[in-house]
Amino acid sequence: MPKLDFGPPDFHAMLPPVIKRNYGQWRYHEILKPGLLKHVAESGEALFTVRAGTPRLLNTDSVRRIADLADKYCDGYVRFTSRHNLEFLISDESRVEPLLAELKKFNIPVGGTGNSMSSIVHTQGWIHCHTPATDASGVVKAVMDELFQHYTHMDLPAKLKVAMACCLNMCGAVHCSDIAILGVHRTPPKVDHEALARGCEVPTVVASCPTAALRPNPRLKSVDVVEERCMYCGNCFTMCPAMKIMDGEHDGISIWVGGKVGNARTAPMFSKLAIPFLPNNPPRWPEVVDAVKNIVDVWAAHAIKGERVGEWINRVGWERFFELTGLPFTDKHVDDFIFSVPSFRSSTQFKW
């Protein structure tokens, strides 16, 4: 049968030989030190994984350096995790320390394992995306500079996953991360009727709105916005550039907490709103950095070992969370969405 040139490739073909030989037969794994894991198979073979951080946006020189290190120490086997970490897969233990030394020489941090903070998964922001309410790379850089020690040291009660999405279209994992930074628009789109009539299809624009906030305007061959129905998601702008959603004065950032993907100990959880709005103050976003650091510090000081942020909040209660963090509770925190019972109960731990 001829090989097809579309669809995902078979991942088995990309696995290191030691994983192919021991596939599904791993006996245990341990974390030797931050950023270094050891997996041992039933056959006695071992695989060492060195996890290193990346800035996500890589130039060609950085990509070539990563490839050269993988060729030199790992027989070319390296992978990216879903949170932008690098993992060098090594079957020869004698190569581990030399690789760690070279990573240090190139200022590539090693960590993100165990009870530590992983790299911040984030979206494109101002550098590329057309709908952001804030930047992504700049905010993440500022936050990670403040919390960097938690990446290279396993000094937290449990693992910490931080995510960043620069608008509600949410290309980042902000719905299921311990702490999430989310860009928010606060004003409805400004319609350029002339540009919309000239370059967009009215039915497509109207259909793009999830809250039916758009109405056709036949006289102008355009649309009108019903402001009380608009939730400022910017989906219409994705369909038509004439629906200008970005607003330099009112756009900003919200902070969410308590999400997680894993089924360990408790069922997966959605993130919940903690701070409705913080201003865009580039290049260092001090309000956002201080808010995230405050939540991390309070959680680290009060959680018990192995307790994720959401699990800690559920134990102490939301009133205690707001009290300990000093965050104000407002009407924006009242969750009145009642139509998601099926998705809230989609878990291997589901019980009536």
C-alpha positions in Angstrom: 0.0 0.0 0.0 1.4 3.4 -0.9 2.4 5.8 1.9 0.0 8.7 2.2 1.2 12.2 2.5 -1.6 13.5 4.8 -2.8 12.8 8.3 -0.6 12.4 11.4 2.4 10.1 11.1 2.6 6.9 13.2 4.2 8.0 16.4 5.8 4.5 17.0 8.2 5.3 14.2 9.6 8.2 16.1 10.2 6.5 19.4 13.8 5.8 20.6 14.8 2.1 20.4 14.8 1.7 24.2 11.1 2.8 24.3 10.2 0.5 21.4 11.8 -2.5 23.1 10.0 -1.9 26.4 6.8 -0.3 25.2 4.1 -0.8 27.8 6.5 -2.7 30.1 7.9 0.1 32.4 8.3 -0.9 36.0 8.8 2.4 37.7 10.2 5.9 37.3 11.8 8.4 39.7 13.0 12.0 39.7 16.7 12.0 40.4 16.8 15.8 40.7 14.9 18.8 39.2 14.7 18.2 35.4 16.1 14.7 35.4 13.9 11.6 35.3 14.8 7.9 35.2 12.4 5.3 33.8 13.2 1.6 34.4 11.7 -1.2 32.4 10.9 -4.7 33.5 13.9 -5.8 31.4 16.2 -3.7 33.5 16.9 -1.1 30.7 16.7 2.6 31.8 15.8 5.7 30.0 16.9 9.1 31.3 14.9 12.2 30.4 16.4 15.7 30.7 13.7 18.3 30.7 14.7 21.8 29.8 12.8 25.1 29.3 12.3 27.1 26.1 11.0 30.6 25.5 8.5 29.0 23.0 9.4 31.4 20.2 12.7 30.1 18.9 15.0 31.5 16.3 16.7 29.2 13.8 20.0 29.3 15.7 18.3 28.0 18.9 16.6 25.2 16.9 19.9 24.2 15.4 21.6 24.2 18.8 18.8 22.0 20.2 19.2 19.6 17.2 23.0 19.5 17.6 22.7 18.6 21.3 20.2 15.9 20.5 22.4 14.4 17.9 25.5 14.6 20.2 23.9 13.1 23.3 20.6 11.4 22.5 21.1 9.9 19.0 18.8 12.6 17.8 15.8 11.9 20.0 14.3 15.0 21.5 10.7 16.1 21.9 8.6 19.1 22.8 6.0 18.7 25.6 2.6 20.4 25.4 3.9 23.1 27.7 6.9 24.0 25.5 9.5 22.1 27.5 12.2 20.2 25.8 12.8 16.6 26.7 16.1 14.9 25.7 15.7 11.1 25.8 19.0 9.4 26.7 19.6 5.7 27.0 23.3 6.0 28.0 23.7 7.3 31.6 27.2 8.5 31.0 25.9 11.2 28.6 23.5 12.8 31.2 25.9 15.0 33.1 27.8 16.2 29.9 24.4 17.2 28.4 23.5 19.0 31.6 26.8 20.9 31.5 26.2 22.0 27.9 22.7 23.1 28.7 24.0 25.2 31.5 26.7 26.7 29.2 24.0 27.8 26.8 21.8 29.2 29.6 19.1 26.7 28.9 17.3 26.0 32.2 16.6 22.5 33.4 13.6 21.7 35.7 9.9 21.6 35.5 9.6 18.1 37.1 7.8 17.0 40.3 6.6 19.6 42.7 7.8 22.5 40.6 6.4 25.0 38.1 6.3 23.9 34.5 6.9 26.3 31.5 4.0 28.6 30.9 2.0 27.5 27.9 0.8 30.6 26.0 -0.7 32.0 22.8 0.7 34.4 20.2 -0.3 37.8 21.6 0.7 41.0 19.8 3.5 39.3 17.9 1.2 37.4 15.6 -2.4 37.1 16.6 -5.1 39.4 15.2 -7.6 39.3 18.1 -5.5 39.7 21.4 -6.6 41.8 24.3 -3.0 41.7 25.6 0.4 40.3 24.7 1.4 36.8 25.5 5.2 36.6 25.2 5.8 39.8 27.2 3.5 38.9 30.0 4.8 35.3 30.3 8.4 36.6 30.3 7.7 39.1 33.1 5.8 36.4 35.2 8.4 33.7 34.6 11.2 36.1 35.6 9.5 36.5 39.0 8.7 32.8 39.5 11.8 31.2 37.8 13.1 29.6 41.0 10.0 27.4 41.1 11.0 26.0 37.7 14.5 24.9 38.7 13.7 23.8 42.3 11.0 21.3 43.5 10.0 23.6 46.4 6.2 23.8 45.9 3.5 21.7 47.6 2.6 20.1 44.2 3.1 20.7 40.5 2.1 24.1 39.3 0.7 24.6 35.8 0.4 28.2 34.6 -1.3 29.2 31.3 -1.7 32.3 29.2 -4.3 33.2 26.6 -4.5 36.6 25.1 -8.2 36.5 24.4 -11.3 34.5 25.1 -10.8 32.4 22.0 -8.3 30.7 24.3 -5.6 29.0 22.3 -3.9 28.4 25.7 -5.0 25.9 28.3 -6.4 28.6 30.6 -9.6 26.5 31.3 -7.7 23.8 33.0 -4.6 25.3 34.7 -3.7 26.0 38.3 -3.3 29.7 37.5 -4.4 31.2 34.2 -3.8 34.6 32.7 -6.5 35.6 30.2 -6.7 38.7 28.1 -10.2 40.3 28.1 -11.9 42.7 25.8 -14.5 44.9 27.6 -16.1 46.8 24.8 -18.2 45.6 21.8 -16.6 45.6 18.3 -16.7 48.9 16.4 -18.2 48.2 13.0 -16.7 49.7 9.9 -19.8 49.5 7.8 -18.1 50.5 4.5 -15.3 48.0 4.9 -17.8 45.2 5.9 -20.0 45.8 2.9 -17.0 45.8 0.6 -15.1 42.8 1.9 -17.2 40.5 4.2 -20.3 38.2 3.9 -23.1 39.4 6.2 -24.5 35.9 6.8 -21.1 34.6 7.8 -20.5 37.5 10.2 -23.9 37.1 11.8 -23.5 33.4 12.2 -20.1 33.8 13.8 -21.6 35.3 17.0 -22.3 32.7 19.7 -24.7 35.0 21.6 -26.8 36.3 18.6 -25.5 39.8 19.3 -25.3 40.7 15.6 -28.2 41.7 13.4 -28.2 42.3 9.6 -28.5 45.9 8.4 -29.8 45.6 4.8 -29.7 49.4 4.3 -25.9 49.5 4.8 -25.3 45.9 3.6 -23.6 45.5 7.0 -24.5 44.4 10.6 -25.5 46.1 13.9 -24.3 45.1 17.3 -26.8 44.5 20.1 -24.4 45.6 22.9 -26.3 44.0 25.8 -25.9 40.5 24.2 -22.2 40.9 23.3 -19.7 39.1 25.4 -16.6 40.7 23.7 -15.2 37.4 22.4 -13.9 38.8 19.1 -15.2 35.8 17.1 -16.8 38.2 14.6 -13.5 39.9 14.0 -12.0 36.6 13.1 -14.6 36.3 10.4 -14.4 39.9 9.3 -11.6 42.5 9.9 -14.2 45.3 9.8 -15.5 44.2 13.2 -12.7 45.9 15.2 -12.7 44.4 18.7 -9.3 45.7 20.0 -9.4 48.7 22.3 -6.1 50.0 23.8 -7.9 51.8 26.6 -10.2 49.2 27.9 -8.6 45.8 27.0 -6.7 44.1 29.9 -6.1 40.9 31.7 -8.1 38.6 34.1 -6.7 36.0 36.4 -8.3 32.5 36.9 -7.4 29.7 39.4 -8.1 26.2 40.3 -8.1 24.2 37.0 -6.4 20.9 36.4 -6.5 18.1 33.8 -5.4 15.1 35.9 -7.7 12.6 37.6 -5.2 12.1 40.5 -6.8 12.4 43.9 -9.7 14.5 42.6 -11.6 14.9 39.3 -10.5 17.4 36.6 -11.6 20.9 37.4 -12.3 24.1 35.4 -10.5 27.3 36.3 -12.6 29.9 38.2 -12.3 33.7 38.1 -10.1 35.3 40.7 -9.4 38.8 39.4 -11.8 40.3 36.8 -9.5 42.9 35.4 -5.9 44.2 35.5 -4.6 46.9 33.2 -2.2 46.4 30.3 1.0 48.0 31.4 3.8 46.8 29.1 6.6 46.0 29.0 6.6 44.4 32.4 2.9 44.2 33.5 3.7 44.8 37.2 0.1 44.4 38.3 -0.2 41.0 36.7 3.2 39.8 38.0 2.3 40.8 41.6 -1.1 39.2 41.4 0.2 35.8 40.1 3.1 35.8 42.6 0.7 36.6 45.5 -1.5 33.6 44.6 1.5 31.3 44.3 3.0 32.4 47.6 -0.3 32.1 49.5 -0.9 28.6 48.0 2.7 27.5 48.8 2.4 28.7 52.4 -1.0 27.1 53.2 -1.4 23.9 51.0 -0.5 20.5 52.2 1.9 18.2 50.3 0.5 17.1 47.0 -2.4 19.6 47.0 -2.9 21.4 43.7 -4.2 25.0 43.8 -7.8 24.0 43.1 -7.7 21.2 45.6 -6.4 23.6 48.2 -9.2 26.1 47.5 -11.8 23.4 47.7 -10.5 22.4 51.1 -10.3 25.8 52.7 -13.2 27.3 50.8 -13.4 30.3 48.4 -14.1 32.7 51.2 -10.8 31.8 52.9 -9.1 32.0 49.5 -10.1 35.6 49.0 -9.3 36.4 52.6 -5.8 34.9 52.4 -4.9 36.4 49.1 -6.4 39.8 49.9 -8.4 39.8 46.6 -11.7 41.6 46.6 -14.9 39.6 45.9 -17.2 41.4 43.4 -20.4 40.7 41.4 -18.1 39.6 38.5 -17.3 36.4 40.6 -20.9 35.2 40.7 -21.1 32.2 38.3 -24.6 31.9 36.9 -23.8 29.5 34.0 -26.1 26.5 34.5 -25.9 24.7 31.2 -22.7 22.7 31.6 -23.7 19.8 33.9 -22.7 17.1 31.4 -19.2 18.5 30.8 -18.7 19.2 34.6 -19.4 15.5 35.2 -17.2 14.0 32.4 -14.6 12.2 34.5 -13.5 8.7 35.4 -14.4 9.6 39.0 -18.0 10.5 38.1 -20.5 9.5 40.8 -24.2 10.3 41.1 
